[in-house]
Amino acid sequence: MSSRTVIACLLGLMVAGCDKQSPAPEQAANTATGEVSSGEVTGGEVASTPDAPKPAGAVNRSHKGEAAPTLGFTTLDGKPTTLADFRGKPVLMNLWATWCGPCVAEMPTLAATAERLKGKVAVIAVAQDEAAKVKPFLAGRKLDALPVYLDPKLGLSVHYQANLPTTILYGADGKEIWRVTGGFDWAGAEAQKLLSEAK
């Protein structure tokens, strides 16, 4: 056997032994179930099944009428709260994390929306992080109009099987109206049209 043949065989074995890059730890849970995290590249494939992940900014009304979960989360100071504490006015709840690029990008538009809808709709951002990461993240950013809460045990993300960011609108009666998966311009015209459904 010539040296060229041996080298070609070795190169072939090396290429065959390569593995795809493993997903980042925060994406591992979703990719294990076939879900795609917001912003994740899928090789240009377009999923066509009914259960396929929604593209970024996709509005989902399939949970309309479902009651808000009773799961607890906390204020930045550790005081317990639930969505029931907001009952009586519509709630726009955003699930986000400090490590999530699309989440960080949409935060200023959420803060602007919270300011614009103050007294009409409770706009809240629930971080799927610990206070030790969230508090330094918020320092120096102009997000004061946006109430931030903590869910370090990821109870809400698990309940919703959510890729981040996920934003859910509940009516004053505590029933879901719609949810948006992926980054979104919450100060834009499309968001204002969606938020006009808040009752």
C-alpha positions in Angstrom: 0.0 0.0 0.0 1.4 3.4 -1.0 2.0 6.2 1.5 -0.6 8.3 -0.3 -3.2 5.7 0.3 -2.3 5.4 4.0 -2.5 9.2 4.4 -5.8 9.3 2.6 -7.3 6.6 4.8 -6.0 8.3 8.0 -7.5 11.6 6.9 -10.8 9.9 6.2 -10.9 8.4 9.6 -10.1 11.7 11.3 -12.9 13.5 9.5 -15.4 10.7 10.2 -14.5 10.9 13.9 -15.2 14.6 14.2 -18.4 15.5 16.1 -20.6 18.6 15.7 -20.0 21.3 18.2 -21.9 20.7 21.4 -24.6 23.2 22.3 -24.0 25.8 25.0 -25.1 24.6 28.5 -28.1 26.9 28.4 -29.3 25.5 25.1 -28.6 21.8 25.9 -32.0 21.2 27.5 -33.8 22.5 24.5 -31.7 20.9 21.8 -32.1 17.6 23.5 -35.8 17.7 22.9 -35.4 19.0 19.3 -36.3 22.6 20.2 -34.3 25.5 18.8 -33.2 28.3 21.1 -33.9 31.8 19.9 -31.0 33.0 17.7 -29.7 29.5 17.2 -28.6 28.6 13.6 -30.2 25.5 12.3 -28.3 25.1 9.0 -30.9 26.8 6.9 -33.5 24.1 7.3 -37.1 25.2 7.6 -39.2 23.1 9.9 -42.7 22.4 8.6 -44.3 20.3 11.4 -47.0 21.7 13.5 -44.8 21.4 16.6 -41.8 23.1 15.0 -40.2 26.0 16.9 -41.6 29.4 16.1 -39.3 31.9 14.5 -38.1 34.9 16.6 -40.8 37.3 17.3 -43.6 34.8 16.4 -47.0 35.4 18.0 -48.6 32.2 19.4 -52.3 32.2 20.3 -52.6 28.5 20.9 -52.7 28.9 24.7 -55.4 31.7 24.7 -57.7 31.4 27.7 -55.3 29.3 29.8 -55.0 30.5 33.4 -51.8 32.1 34.6 -49.7 29.6 36.6 -49.5 29.9 40.4 -45.7 29.5 40.4 -43.8 31.9 42.5 -40.9 34.2 41.7 -39.4 37.0 43.8 -38.6 40.7 43.7 -34.9 41.7 43.4 -35.0 42.0 47.2 -36.2 38.4 47.6 -39.9 39.0 48.4 -42.1 36.3 47.1 -44.8 37.1 44.5 -47.0 35.4 41.9 -48.9 36.5 38.8 -52.0 36.5 41.0 -50.6 39.6 42.8 -51.2 41.5 39.5 -54.8 40.3 39.0 -57.2 43.1 38.1 -55.0 44.6 35.4 -53.4 43.1 32.3 -49.9 41.8 32.7 -47.2 41.6 30.1 -44.6 39.2 31.5 -41.2 38.8 29.8 -38.9 35.8 30.6 -35.3 36.7 30.0 -31.7 36.1 31.1 -28.5 38.1 31.3 -26.8 35.6 29.0 -29.5 35.8 26.3 -28.5 38.2 23.5 -32.1 38.8 22.1 -33.3 39.3 25.6 -30.8 42.0 26.3 -31.5 43.7 22.9 -35.2 44.0 23.6 -35.0 45.3 27.2 -34.9 49.0 26.3 -38.1 48.6 24.2 -39.8 46.8 27.1 -38.8 49.6 29.5 -40.2 52.2 27.1 -43.4 50.1 26.9 -43.6 49.9 30.7 -43.4 53.6 30.9 -46.0 54.2 28.2 -48.5 51.7 29.7 -47.9 52.6 33.3 -51.2 52.3 35.2 -52.9 50.4 32.4 -50.8 47.2 31.9 -48.2 45.8 34.3 -45.1 45.2 32.3 -42.7 42.9 34.2 -39.4 41.2 33.3 -38.7 37.9 35.2 -35.0 37.0 35.0 -34.2 33.3 34.8 -31.0 34.2 36.7 -29.8 34.8 40.3 -29.7 38.2 41.9 -25.9 38.1 41.8 -26.0 38.2 38.0 -29.0 40.4 37.5 -28.2 43.3 39.9 -24.8 44.1 38.3 -26.4 43.7 34.8 -29.0 46.3 35.6 -26.5 48.8 37.1 -26.0 51.7 34.7 -28.7 50.7 32.2 -31.6 53.0 31.8 -34.3 50.4 32.6 -35.8 52.0 35.7 -39.3 52.0 34.3 -39.2 48.2 33.9 -39.9 46.2 37.1 -37.5 43.3 37.3 -38.1 40.0 39.2 -36.1 36.8 39.7 -36.8 33.2 38.9 -33.4 31.6 39.6 -34.9 28.0 39.8 -36.3 28.5 36.3 -39.8 27.4 37.4 -41.6 29.6 34.8 -39.2 28.6 31.9 -39.8 25.0 32.7 -43.6 25.5 33.0 -43.8 27.3 29.6 -41.1 25.1 28.0 -39.8 28.5 26.9 -36.9 29.4 24.8 -35.8 32.9 25.8 -37.0 35.5 25.5 -40.6 34.6 25.8 -43.2 37.3 26.5 -46.8 36.5 27.6 -49.8 38.8 27.8 -52.4 38.0 30.4 -55.8 39.8 30.6 -57.0 41.4 33.9 -58.8 38.1 34.5 -55.5 36.2 34.6 -56.1 34.4 31.3 -53.5 34.2 28.6 -54.2 36.2 25.4 -51.0 35.5 23.4 -47.3 34.9 23.7 -44.3 35.9 21.7 -41.2 33.8 21.4 -37.9 35.5 20.4 -36.7 39.0 20.4 -39.3 41.7 19.6 -39.4 45.5 19.3 -41.9 46.2 22.1 -42.0 49.9 21.2 -42.8 49.2 17.5 -46.1 49.4 15.6 -46.7 45.7 15.6 -46.3 45.5 19.4 -48.6 48.4 19.9 -51.3 46.7 17.9 -50.8 43.5 19.9 -50.9 45.3 23.2 -54.2 47.0 22.3 -55.7 43.6 23.0 -54.9 44.0 26.7 -58.1 44.1 28.7 
